[in-house]
Amino acid sequence: MTYAGWLQPNSCGEKPEDWRKVKVIDRLFRANLTIKPPHPVPGLLAKIKEPKKPKQIAAAPVDKLTGEQVKQGREKLSWNRKELGGFLDLSADYIGKLERGDREITLELETRLRKLLHL
Protein backbone atom coordinates (compact mmCIF):
# COMPACT_ATOMS: atom_id res chain seq x y z
CA MET A 1 0.00 0.00 0.00
CA THR A 2 1.29 3.47 -0.76
CA TYR A 3 0.62 6.82 0.77
CA ALA A 4 -2.74 7.92 -0.62
CA GLY A 5 -2.86 11.37 -2.19
CA TRP A 6 -6.01 12.36 -0.31
CA LEU A 7 -4.14 11.82 3.00
CA GLN A 8 -1.51 14.41 2.16
CA PRO A 9 -1.75 17.74 4.01
CA ASN A 10 -3.74 20.45 2.20
CA SER A 11 -4.98 17.93 -0.34
CA CYS A 12 -8.17 18.75 -2.22
CA GLY A 13 -8.52 15.22 -3.59
CA GLU A 14 -11.74 13.28 -3.00
CA LYS A 15 -11.81 10.70 -0.27
CA PRO A 16 -12.83 7.16 -1.24
CA GLU A 17 -16.27 5.95 -0.17
CA ASP A 18 -14.84 3.44 2.31
CA TRP A 19 -12.43 5.88 3.98
CA ARG A 20 -14.25 5.59 7.33
CA LYS A 21 -13.95 1.79 7.51
CA VAL A 22 -10.21 1.95 8.29
CA LYS A 23 -8.73 4.51 10.64
CA VAL A 24 -6.53 7.09 8.97
CA ILE A 25 -3.63 6.33 11.31
CA ASP A 26 -3.84 2.63 10.40
CA ARG A 27 -3.65 3.54 6.71
CA LEU A 28 -0.53 5.59 7.42
CA PHE A 29 1.07 2.73 9.36
CA ARG A 30 0.38 0.28 6.52
CA ALA A 31 1.92 2.64 3.98
CA ASN A 32 5.43 1.75 5.30
CA LEU A 33 6.81 5.23 4.83
CA THR A 34 10.53 5.83 5.14
CA ILE A 35 11.52 9.30 6.25
CA LYS A 36 15.01 10.32 5.23
CA PRO A 37 16.58 13.25 7.08
CA PRO A 38 17.76 16.22 5.04
CA HIS A 39 21.36 16.28 3.82
CA PRO A 40 23.13 18.15 6.68
CA VAL A 41 21.65 16.06 9.52
CA PRO A 42 23.77 12.87 9.09
CA GLY A 43 26.93 14.98 8.90
CA LEU A 44 26.00 16.86 12.07
CA LEU A 45 25.22 13.63 13.90
CA ALA A 46 28.62 12.24 12.94
CA LYS A 47 30.34 15.28 14.51
CA ILE A 48 28.67 14.80 17.88
CA LYS A 49 30.98 13.28 20.47
CA GLU A 50 30.33 12.02 23.94
CA PRO A 51 28.84 14.81 26.07
CA LYS A 52 31.23 16.29 28.60
CA LYS A 53 30.69 15.11 32.13
CA PRO A 54 30.13 17.95 34.61
CA LYS A 55 32.80 18.38 37.25
CA GLN A 56 31.86 17.19 40.68
CA ILE A 57 31.58 20.04 43.13
CA ALA A 58 32.66 19.02 46.59
CA ALA A 59 30.32 20.16 49.33
CA ALA A 60 31.91 22.41 51.89
CA PRO A 61 32.59 20.41 55.04
CA VAL A 62 30.19 21.40 57.79
CA ASP A 63 31.39 21.17 61.38
CA LYS A 64 29.39 18.83 63.53
CA LEU A 65 26.94 20.60 65.82
CA THR A 66 27.94 20.51 69.49
CA GLY A 67 25.87 20.76 72.62
CA GLU A 68 27.54 24.05 73.49
CA GLN A 69 26.44 25.53 70.15
CA VAL A 70 22.87 24.36 70.79
CA LYS A 71 22.91 25.98 74.22
CA GLN A 72 24.32 29.27 72.88
CA GLY A 73 21.77 29.34 70.05
CA ARG A 74 18.92 28.64 72.47
CA GLU A 75 20.06 31.34 74.88
CA LYS A 76 20.54 33.83 72.05
CA LEU A 77 16.83 33.43 71.23
CA SER A 78 15.97 33.66 74.96
CA TRP A 79 14.34 30.22 74.95
CA ASN A 80 14.41 27.77 77.79
CA ARG A 81 14.90 24.04 77.23
CA LYS A 82 11.18 23.35 77.39
CA GLU A 83 10.42 25.86 74.60
CA LEU A 84 13.11 24.44 72.33
CA GLY A 85 11.95 20.91 73.08
CA GLY A 86 8.38 21.92 72.23
CA PHE A 87 9.42 23.01 68.74
CA LEU A 88 11.29 19.74 68.18
CA ASP A 89 8.83 17.40 69.94
CA LEU A 90 11.53 16.51 72.48
CA SER A 91 11.55 16.73 76.26
CA ALA A 92 13.41 19.46 78.12
CA ASP A 93 15.46 16.71 79.80
CA TYR A 94 16.57 15.39 76.39
CA ILE A 95 17.57 18.91 75.29
CA GLY A 96 19.69 19.16 78.45
CA LYS A 97 21.37 15.85 77.65
CA LEU A 98 22.11 17.08 74.12
CA GLU A 99 23.65 20.28 75.49
CA ARG A 100 25.82 18.42 78.00
CA GLY A 101 26.92 15.89 75.37
CA ASP A 102 25.27 12.91 77.06
CA ARG A 103 23.28 12.21 73.87
CA GLU A 104 24.50 12.16 70.27
CA ILE A 105 22.94 14.71 67.88
CA THR A 106 21.61 12.80 64.85
CA LEU A 107 21.89 14.19 61.32
CA GLU A 108 18.13 14.74 61.12
CA LEU A 109 18.04 16.52 64.47
CA GLU A 110 21.12 18.55 63.57
CA THR A 111 19.40 19.82 60.42
CA ARG A 112 16.31 20.81 62.38
CA LEU A 113 18.36 22.48 65.13
CA ARG A 114 20.46 24.48 62.66
CA LYS A 115 17.33 25.73 60.92
CA LEU A 116 15.47 26.53 64.13
CA LEU A 117 18.38 28.20 65.96
CA HIS A 118 19.82 29.89 62.83
CA LEU A 119 23.21 28.19 63.24
N, CA, C and O atoms as a GROMACS GRO file, in nm:
protein
  476
    1MET      N    1   0.085  -0.118   0.000
    1MET     CA    2   0.000   0.000   0.000
    1MET      C    3   0.090   0.124   0.000
    1MET      O    4   0.193   0.125   0.067
    2THR      N    5   0.053   0.222  -0.071
    2THR     CA    6   0.129   0.347  -0.076
    2THR      C    7   0.053   0.457  -0.005
    2THR      O    8  -0.063   0.441   0.034
    3TYR      N    9   0.119   0.565   0.009
    3TYR     CA   10   0.062   0.682   0.077
    3TYR      C   11  -0.040   0.746  -0.016
    3TYR      O   12  -0.004   0.800  -0.122
    4ALA      N   13  -0.166   0.741   0.023
    4ALA     CA   14  -0.274   0.792  -0.062
    4ALA      C   15  -0.265   0.944  -0.074
    4ALA      O   16  -0.234   1.013   0.023
    5GLY      N   17  -0.294   0.994  -0.193
    5GLY     CA   18  -0.287   1.137  -0.219
    5GLY      C   19  -0.385   1.216  -0.135
    5GLY      O   20  -0.354   1.329  -0.096
    6TRP      N   21  -0.502   1.162  -0.108
    6TRP     CA   22  -0.601   1.236  -0.031
    6TRP      C   23  -0.562   1.251   0.116
    6TRP      O   24  -0.620   1.332   0.188
    7LEU      N   25  -0.462   1.172   0.162
    7LEU     CA   26  -0.414   1.182   0.300
    7LEU      C   27  -0.308   1.291   0.317
    7LEU      O   28  -0.276   1.329   0.429
    8GLN      N   29  -0.256   1.340   0.208
    8GLN     CA   30  -0.151   1.441   0.216
    8GLN      C   31  -0.208   1.572   0.270
    8GLN      O   32  -0.322   1.606   0.242
    9PRO      N   33  -0.128   1.646   0.347
    9PRO     CA   34  -0.176   1.774   0.401
    9PRO      C   35  -0.216   1.869   0.289
    9PRO      O   36  -0.154   1.872   0.184
   10ASN      N   37  -0.320   1.945   0.313
   10ASN     CA   38  -0.374   2.045   0.220
   10ASN      C   39  -0.418   1.985   0.087
   10ASN      O   40  -0.420   2.053  -0.015
   11SER      N   41  -0.453   1.858   0.089
   11SER     CA   42  -0.498   1.793  -0.034
   11SER      C   43  -0.645   1.824  -0.059
   11SER      O   44  -0.726   1.826   0.034
   12CYS      N   45  -0.678   1.849  -0.184
   12CYS     CA   46  -0.817   1.875  -0.222
   12CYS      C   47  -0.878   1.753  -0.290
   12CYS      O   48  -0.991   1.759  -0.340
   13GLY      N   49  -0.804   1.643  -0.293
   13GLY     CA   50  -0.852   1.522  -0.359
   13GLY      C   51  -0.971   1.463  -0.285
   13GLY      O   52  -0.987   1.482  -0.164
   14GLU      N   53  -1.055   1.390  -0.360
   14GLU     CA   54  -1.174   1.328  -0.300
   14GLU      C   55  -1.135   1.206  -0.219
   14GLU      O   56  -1.043   1.132  -0.255
   15LYS      N   57  -1.205   1.186  -0.110
   15LYS     CA   58  -1.181   1.070  -0.027
   15LYS      C   59  -1.259   0.952  -0.084
   15LYS      O   60  -1.368   0.972  -0.137
   16PRO      N   61  -1.207   0.832  -0.076
   16PRO     CA   62  -1.283   0.716  -0.124
   16PRO      C   63  -1.405   0.692  -0.037
   16PRO      O   64  -1.412   0.740   0.077
   17GLU      N   65  -1.502   0.618  -0.090
   17GLU     CA   66  -1.627   0.595  -0.017
   17GLU      C   67  -1.603   0.517   0.112
   17GLU      O   68  -1.673   0.540   0.211
   18ASP      N   69  -1.508   0.427   0.113
   18ASP     CA   70  -1.484   0.344   0.231
   18ASP      C   71  -1.378   0.401   0.326
   18ASP      O   72  -1.320   0.326   0.405
   19TRP      N   73  -1.352   0.530   0.319
   19TRP     CA   74  -1.243   0.588   0.398
   19TRP      C   75  -1.267   0.581   0.547
   19TRP      O   76  -1.172   0.587   0.625
   20ARG      N   77  -1.394   0.566   0.589
   20ARG     CA   78  -1.425   0.559   0.732
   20ARG      C   79  -1.412   0.418   0.788
   20ARG      O   80  -1.412   0.400   0.910
   21LYS      N   81  -1.402   0.318   0.704
   21LYS     CA   82  -1.395   0.179   0.751
   21LYS      C   83  -1.260   0.149   0.816
   21LYS      O   84  -1.253   0.065   0.906
   22VAL      N   85  -1.155   0.215   0.772
   22VAL     CA   86  -1.021   0.195   0.829
   22VAL      C   87  -0.974   0.330   0.884
   22VAL      O   88  -0.986   0.433   0.818
   23LYS      N   89  -0.921   0.326   1.004
   23LYS     CA   90  -0.873   0.451   1.064
   23LYS      C   91  -0.760   0.508   0.981
   23LYS      O   92  -0.679   0.434   0.923
   24VAL      N   93  -0.754   0.640   0.976
   24VAL     CA   94  -0.653   0.709   0.897
   24VAL      C   95  -0.513   0.672   0.947
   24VAL      O   96  -0.422   0.651   0.866
   25ILE      N   97  -0.496   0.664   1.077
   25ILE     CA   98  -0.363   0.633   1.131
   25ILE      C   99  -0.320   0.493   1.091
   25ILE      O  100  -0.202   0.468   1.066
   26ASP      N  101  -0.417   0.399   1.084
   26ASP     CA  102  -0.384   0.263   1.040
   26ASP      C  103  -0.341   0.262   0.894
   26ASP      O  104  -0.251   0.188   0.857
   27ARG      N  105  -0.405   0.344   0.813
   27ARG     CA  106  -0.365   0.354   0.671
   27ARG      C  107  -0.221   0.406   0.661
   27ARG      O  108  -0.143   0.358   0.579
   28LEU      N  109  -0.188   0.504   0.744
   28LEU     CA  110  -0.053   0.559   0.742
   28LEU      C  111   0.050   0.455   0.788
   28LEU      O  112   0.160   0.448   0.732
   29PHE      N  113   0.015   0.376   0.889
   29PHE     CA  114   0.107   0.273   0.936
   29PHE      C  115   0.131   0.167   0.829
   29PHE      O  116   0.243   0.119   0.813
   30ARG      N  117   0.025   0.130   0.756
   30ARG     CA  118   0.038   0.028   0.652
   30ARG      C  119   0.113   0.079   0.530
   30ARG      O  120   0.160  -0.001   0.449
   31ALA      N  121   0.126   0.209   0.516
   31ALA     CA  122   0.192   0.264   0.398
   31ALA      C  123   0.343   0.240   0.401
   31ALA      O  124   0.409   0.254   0.299
   32ASN      N  125   0.399   0.202   0.517
   32ASN     CA  126   0.543   0.175   0.530
   32ASN      C  127   0.628   0.289   0.476
   32ASN      O  128   0.712   0.269   0.388
   33LEU      N  129   0.606   0.406   0.527
   33LEU     CA  130   0.681   0.523   0.483
   33LEU      C  131   0.821   0.522   0.542
   33LEU      O  132   0.840   0.479   0.656
   34THR      N  133   0.916   0.567   0.466
   34THR     CA  134   1.053   0.583   0.514
   34THR      C  135   1.085   0.732   0.508
   34THR      O  136   1.078   0.793   0.401
   35ILE      N  137   1.121   0.788   0.620
   35ILE     CA  138   1.152   0.930   0.625
   35ILE      C  139   1.303   0.943   0.628
   35ILE      O  140   1.369   0.893   0.719
   36LYS      N  141   1.357   1.010   0.530
   36LYS     CA  142   1.501   1.032   0.523
   36LYS      C  143   1.530   1.174   0.570
   36LYS      O  144   1.467   1.269   0.524
   37PRO      N  145   1.626   1.190   0.660
   37PRO     CA  146   1.658   1.325   0.708
   37PRO      C  147   1.724   1.407   0.598
   37PRO      O  148   1.786   1.350   0.508
   38PRO      N  149   1.711   1.538   0.604
   38PRO     CA  150   1.776   1.622   0.504
   38PRO      C  151   1.928   1.606   0.508
   38PRO      O  152   1.983   1.552   0.604
   39HIS      N  153   1.993   1.651   0.404
   39HIS     CA  154   2.136   1.628   0.382
   39HIS      C  155   2.227   1.665   0.501
   39HIS      O  156   2.312   1.583   0.535
   40PRO      N  157   2.214   1.780   0.565
   40PRO     CA  158   2.314   1.815   0.668
   40PRO      C  159   2.300   1.734   0.798
   40PRO      O  160   2.395   1.730   0.875
   41VAL      N  161   2.186   1.672   0.824
   41VAL     CA  162   2.165   1.606   0.952
   41VAL      C  163   2.262   1.490   0.975
   41VAL      O  164   2.323   1.485   1.082
   42PRO      N  165   2.282   1.395   0.881
   42PRO     CA  166   2.377   1.287   0.909
   42PRO      C  167   2.518   1.338   0.937
   42PRO      O  168   2.588   1.283   1.022
   43GLY      N  169   2.561   1.442   0.866
   43GLY     CA  170   2.693   1.498   0.890
   43GLY      C  171   2.705   1.558   1.029
   43GLY      O  172   2.807   1.544   1.096
   44LEU      N  173   2.599   1.626   1.073
   44LEU     CA  174   2.600   1.686   1.207
   44LEU      C  175   2.601   1.578   1.315
   44LEU      O  176   2.669   1.591   1.416
   45LEU      N  177   2.524   1.471   1.292
   45LEU     CA  178   2.522   1.363   1.390
   45LEU      C  179   2.658   1.295   1.402
   45LEU      O  180   2.696   1.251   1.510
   46ALA      N  181   2.730   1.287   1.291
   46ALA     CA  182   2.862   1.224   1.294
   46ALA      C  183   2.962   1.308   1.374
   46ALA      O  184   3.057   1.254   1.430
   47LYS      N  185   2.942   1.439   1.379
   47LYS     CA  186   3.034   1.528   1.451
   47LYS      C  187   3.014   1.523   1.602
   47LYS      O  188   3.105   1.559   1.678
   48ILE      N  189   2.898   1.480   1.645
   48ILE     CA  190   2.867   1.480   1.788
   48ILE      C  191   2.953   1.376   1.859
   48ILE      O  192   2.961   1.261   1.816
   49LYS      N  193   3.016   1.418   1.966
   49LYS     CA  194   3.098   1.328   2.047
   49LYS      C  195   3.024   1.302   2.177
   49LYS      O  196   2.912   1.348   2.198
   50GLU      N  197   3.089   1.228   2.262
   50GLU     CA  198   3.033   1.203   2.394
   50GLU      C  199   3.014   1.335   2.468
   50GLU      O  200   3.103   1.420   2.464
   51PRO      N  201   2.901   1.355   2.533
   51PRO     CA  202   2.884   1.481   2.607
   51PRO      C  203   2.983   1.488   2.723
   51PRO      O  204   3.018   1.387   2.784
   52LYS      N  205   3.028   1.608   2.751
   52LYS     CA  206   3.123   1.628   2.860
   52LYS      C  207   3.053   1.605   2.993
   52LYS      O  208   2.940   1.647   3.015
   53LYS      N  209   3.124   1.537   3.080
   53LYS     CA  210   3.069   1.511   3.212
   53LYS      C  211   3.094   1.633   3.300
   53LYS      O  212   3.205   1.687   3.301
   54PRO      N  213   2.993   1.678   3.374
   54PRO     CA  214   3.014   1.794   3.461
   54PRO      C  215   3.109   1.759   3.575
   54PRO      O  216   3.111   1.646   3.624
   55LYS      N  217   3.187   1.858   3.615
   55LYS     CA  218   3.280   1.838   3.725
   55LYS      C  219   3.203   1.826   3.855
   55LYS      O  220   3.105   1.898   3.878
   56GLN      N  221   3.248   1.736   3.938
   56GLN     CA  222   3.186   1.718   4.068
   56GLN      C  223   3.228   1.832   4.161
   56GLN      O  224   3.347   1.860   4.178
   57ILE      N  225   3.131   1.896   4.220
   57ILE     CA  226   3.158   2.004   4.313
   57ILE      C  227   3.152   1.945   4.454
   57ILE      O  228   3.049   1.892   4.496
   58ALA      N  229   3.260   1.956   4.523
   58ALA     CA  230   3.266   1.902   4.659
   58ALA      C  231   3.191   1.996   4.753
   58ALA      O  232   3.210   2.117   4.751
   59ALA      N  233   3.106   1.936   4.835
   59ALA     CA  234   3.032   2.016   4.932
   59ALA      C  235   3.129   2.064   5.040
   59ALA      O  236   3.220   1.992   5.082
   60ALA      N  237   3.106   2.185   5.084
   60ALA     CA  238   3.191   2.241   5.189
   60ALA      C  239   3.170   2.161   5.318
   60ALA      O  240   3.055   2.138   5.357
   61PRO      N  241   3.276   2.119   5.382
   61PRO     CA  242   3.259   2.041   5.504
   61PRO      C  243   3.194   2.125   5.614
   61PRO      O  244   3.237   2.237   5.643
   62VAL      N  245   3.092   2.070   5.674
   62VAL     CA  246   3.019   2.140   5.779
   62VAL      C  247   3.062   2.080   5.913
   62VAL      O  248   3.061   1.958   5.930
   63ASP      N  249   3.100   2.165   6.006
   63ASP     CA  250   3.139   2.117   6.138
   63ASP      C  251   3.018   2.056   6.207
   63ASP      O  252   2.906   2.104   6.194
   64LYS      N  253   3.045   1.950   6.280
   64LYS     CA  254   2.939   1.883   6.353
   64LYS      C  255   2.888   1.974   6.465
   64LYS      O  256   2.966   2.040   6.533
   65LEU      N  257   2.758   1.975   6.482
   65LEU     CA  258   2.694   2.060   6.582
   65LEU      C  259   2.724   2.005   6.722
   65LEU      O  260   2.710   1.885   6.746
   66THR      N  261   2.763   2.092   6.811
   66THR     CA  262   2.794   2.051   6.949
   66THR      C  263   2.684   2.097   7.043
   66THR      O  264   2.602   2.183   7.009
   67GLY      N  265   2.685   2.038   7.161
   67GLY     CA  266   2.587   2.076   7.262
   67GLY      C  267   2.603   2.220   7.305
   67GLY      O  268   2.505   2.288   7.334
   68GLU      N  269   2.727   2.266   7.310
   68GLU     CA  270   2.754   2.405   7.349
   68GLU      C  271   2.693   2.502   7.248
   68GLU      O  272   2.638   2.605   7.286
   69GLN      N  273   2.703   2.468   7.118
   69GLN     CA  274   2.644   2.553   7.014
   69GLN      C  275   2.492   2.557   7.027
   69GLN      O  276   2.429   2.661   7.008
   70VAL      N  277   2.432   2.442   7.060
   70VAL     CA  278   2.287   2.436   7.078
   70VAL      C  279   2.247   2.525   7.195
   70VAL      O  280   2.151   2.601   7.186
   71LYS      N  281   2.322   2.517   7.304
   71LYS     CA  282   2.291   2.598   7.422
   71LYS      C  283   2.304   2.747   7.392
   71LYS      O  284   2.218   2.826   7.430
   72GLN      N  285   2.412   2.785   7.322
   72GLN     CA  286   2.432   2.926   7.288
   72GLN      C  287   2.321   2.976   7.195
   72GLN      O  288   2.271   3.087   7.212
   73GLY      N  289   2.284   2.895   7.097
   73GLY     CA  290   2.177   2.934   7.005
   73GLY      C  291   2.044   2.949   7.076
   73GLY      O  292   1.968   3.042   7.047
   74ARG      N  293   2.017   2.858   7.169
   74ARG     CA  294   1.892   2.864   7.246
   74ARG      C  295   1.890   2.988   7.335
   74ARG      O  296   1.788   3.057   7.343
   75GLU      N  297   2.000   3.017   7.400
   75GLU     CA  298   2.006   3.134   7.488
   75GLU      C  299   2.002   3.265   7.410
   75GLU      O  300   1.949   3.365   7.458
   76LYS      N  301   2.057   3.263   7.289
   76LYS     CA  302   2.054   3.383   7.205
   76LYS      C  303   1.909   3.420   7.169
   76LYS      O  304   1.876   3.538   7.156
   77LEU      N  305   1.824   3.318   7.154
   77LEU     CA  306   1.683   3.342   7.123
   77LEU      C  307   1.599   3.358   7.250
   77LEU      O  308   1.477   3.374   7.243
   78SER      N  309   1.664   3.353   7.366
   78SER     CA  310   1.597   3.366   7.496
   78SER      C  311   1.492   3.257   7.516
   78SER      O  312   1.383   3.284   7.567
   79TRP      N  313   1.523   3.136   7.475
   79TRP     CA  314   1.434   3.022   7.495
   79TRP      C  315   1.488   2.937   7.608
   79TRP      O  316   1.609   2.926   7.628
   80ASN      N  317   1.396   2.876   7.683
   80ASN     CA  318   1.441   2.777   7.779
   80ASN      C  319   1.436   2.639   7.711
   80ASN      O  320   1.392   2.627   7.597
   81ARG      N  321   1.483   2.538   7.783
   81ARG     CA  322   1.490   2.404   7.723
   81ARG      C  323   1.353   2.350   7.685
   81ARG      O  324   1.338   2.280   7.585
   82LYS      N  325   1.254   2.384   7.765
   82LYS     CA  326   1.118   2.335   7.739
   82LYS      C  327   1.063   2.394   7.610
   82LYS      O  328   0.997   2.324   7.533
   83GLU      N  329   1.090   2.522   7.584
   83GLU     CA  330   1.042   2.586   7.460
   83GLU      C  331   1.109   2.524   7.338
   83GLU      O  332   1.043   2.494   7.239
   84LEU      N  333   1.240   2.505   7.345
   84LEU     CA  334   1.312   2.444   7.233
   84LEU      C  335   1.262   2.302   7.210
   84LEU      O  336   1.240   2.260   7.097
   85GLY      N  337   1.245   2.228   7.319
   85GLY     CA  338   1.195   2.091   7.308
   85GLY      C  339   1.055   2.086   7.248
   85GLY      O  340   1.021   1.993   7.176
   86GLY      N  341   0.973   2.187   7.279
   86GLY     CA  342   0.838   2.192   7.223
   86GLY      C  343   0.838   2.206   7.072
   86GLY      O  344   0.756   2.146   7.003
   87PHE      N  345   0.932   2.285   7.019
   87PHE     CA  346   0.942   2.301   6.874
   87PHE      C  347   0.989   2.173   6.806
   87PHE      O  348   0.953   2.145   6.691
   88LEU      N  349   1.070   2.094   6.877
   88LEU     CA  350   1.129   1.974   6.818
   88LEU      C  351   1.059   1.846   6.860
   88LEU      O  352   1.101   1.737   6.820
   89ASP      N  353   0.953   1.856   6.938
   89ASP     CA  354   0.883   1.740   6.994
   89ASP      C  355   0.978   1.653   7.077
   89ASP      O  356   0.975   1.530   7.068
   90LEU      N  357   1.060   1.718   7.158
   90LEU     CA  358   1.153   1.651   7.248
   90LEU      C  359   1.131   1.704   7.389
   90LEU      O  360   1.078   1.814   7.407
   91SER      N  361   1.171   1.627   7.488
   91SER     CA  362   1.155   1.673   7.626
   91SER      C  363   1.267   1.770   7.662
   91SER      O  364   1.373   1.772   7.600
   92ALA      N  365   1.240   1.852   7.764
   92ALA     CA  366   1.341   1.946   7.812
   92ALA      C  367   1.462   1.871   7.867
   92ALA      O  368   1.575   1.917   7.854
   93ASP      N  369   1.437   1.754   7.928
   93ASP     CA  370   1.546   1.671   7.980
   93ASP      C  371   1.637   1.624   7.866
   93ASP      O  372   1.759   1.623   7.881
   94TYR      N  373   1.579   1.585   7.754
   94TYR     CA  374   1.658   1.539   7.639
   94TYR      C  375   1.740   1.654   7.581
   94TYR      O  376   1.855   1.634   7.541
   95ILE      N  377   1.682   1.774   7.578
   95ILE     CA  378   1.757   1.891   7.529
   95ILE      C  379   1.878   1.915   7.620
   95ILE      O  380   1.986   1.946   7.571
   96GLY      N  381   1.858   1.900   7.751
   96GLY     CA  382   1.969   1.916   7.845
   96GLY      C  383   2.078   1.813   7.821
   96GLY      O  384   2.197   1.846   7.828
   97LYS      N  385   2.039   1.690   7.792
   97LYS     CA  386   2.137   1.585   7.765
   97LYS      C  387   2.214   1.614   7.636
   97LYS      O  388   2.333   1.585   7.626
   98LEU      N  389   2.144   1.670   7.537
   98LEU     CA  390   2.211   1.708   7.412
   98LEU      C  391   2.314   1.817   7.438
   98LEU      O  392   2.425   1.813   7.386
   99GLU      N  393   2.276   1.916   7.520
   99GLU     CA  394   2.365   2.028   7.549
   99GLU      C  395   2.487   1.985   7.629
   99GLU      O  396   2.597   2.037   7.609
  100ARG      N  397   2.469   1.890   7.719
  100ARG     CA  398   2.582   1.842   7.800
  100ARG      C  399   2.669   1.742   7.724
  100ARG      O  400   2.782   1.716   7.763
  101GLY      N  401   2.616   1.688   7.614
  101GLY     CA  402   2.692   1.589   7.537
  101GLY      C  403   2.664   1.446   7.580
  101GLY      O  404   2.734   1.354   7.537
  102ASP      N  405   2.563   1.426   7.664
  102ASP     CA  406   2.527   1.291   7.706
  102ASP      C  407   2.458   1.214   7.594
  102ASP      O  408   2.462   1.090   7.593
  103ARG      N  409   2.396   1.283   7.502
  103ARG     CA  410   2.328   1.222   7.387
  103ARG      C  411   2.389   1.272   7.258
  103ARG      O  412   2.430   1.388   7.247
  104GLU      N  413   2.395   1.183   7.159
  104GLU     CA  414   2.450   1.216   7.027
  104GLU      C  415   2.344   1.293   6.947
  104GLU      O  416   2.226   1.259   6.953
  105ILE      N  417   2.386   1.394   6.874
  105ILE     CA  418   2.294   1.471   6.788
  105ILE      C  419   2.291   1.402   6.652
  105ILE      O  420   2.392   1.397   6.582
  106THR      N  421   2.174   1.350   6.614
  106THR     CA  422   2.161   1.280   6.486
  106THR      C  423   2.162   1.380   6.371
  106THR      O  424   2.143   1.500   6.392
  107LEU      N  425   2.186   1.330   6.249
  107LEU     CA  426   2.189   1.419   6.132
  107LEU      C  427   2.055   1.489   6.112
  107LEU      O  428   2.050   1.607   6.080
  108GLU      N  429   1.946   1.414   6.129
  108GLU     CA  430   1.813   1.474   6.112
  108GLU      C  431   1.789   1.583   6.216
  108GLU      O  432   1.740   1.691   6.183
  109LEU      N  433   1.823   1.554   6.340
  109LEU     CA  434   1.804   1.652   6.447
  109LEU      C  435   1.896   1.771   6.428
  109LEU      O  436   1.858   1.885   6.456
  110GLU      N  437   2.018   1.745   6.380
  110GLU     CA  438   2.112   1.855   6.357
  110GLU      C  439   2.057   1.952   6.253
  110GLU      O  440   2.067   2.073   6.269
  111THR      N  441   1.999   1.897   6.146
  111THR     CA  442   1.940   1.982   6.042
  111THR      C  443   1.828   2.068   6.100
  111THR      O  444   1.821   2.188   6.072
  112ARG      N  445   1.743   2.006   6.179
  112ARG     CA  446   1.631   2.081   6.238
  112ARG      C  447   1.680   2.187   6.336
  112ARG      O  448   1.628   2.298   6.340
  113LEU      N  449   1.781   2.152   6.416
  113LEU     CA  450   1.836   2.248   6.513
  113LEU      C  451   1.902   2.367   6.443
  113LEU      O  452   1.883   2.481   6.484
  114ARG      N  453   1.979   2.339   6.339
  114ARG     CA  454   2.046   2.448   6.266
  114ARG      C  455   1.943   2.544   6.206
  114ARG      O  456   1.962   2.666   6.208
  115LYS      N  457   1.836   2.489   6.153
  115LYS     CA  458   1.733   2.573   6.092
  115LYS      C  459   1.659   2.654   6.199
  115LYS      O  460   1.634   2.773   6.182
  116LEU      N  461   1.625   2.589   6.308
  116LEU     CA  462   1.547   2.653   6.413
  116LEU      C  463   1.628   2.758   6.489
  116LEU      O  464   1.575   2.864   6.523
  117LEU      N  465   1.754   2.729   6.516
  117LEU     CA  466   1.838   2.820   6.596
  117LEU      C  467   1.922   2.913   6.509
  117LEU      O  468   2.000   2.993   6.562
  118HIS      N  469   1.908   2.904   6.378
  118HIS     CA  470   1.982   2.989   6.283
  118HIS      C  471   2.132   2.972   6.301
  118HIS      O  472   2.206   3.071   6.309
  119LEU      N  473   2.178   2.847   6.306
  119LEU     CA  474   2.321   2.818   6.324
  119LEU      C  475   2.386   2.788   6.190
  119LEU      O  476   2.506   2.762   6.184
   0.00000   0.00000   0.00000
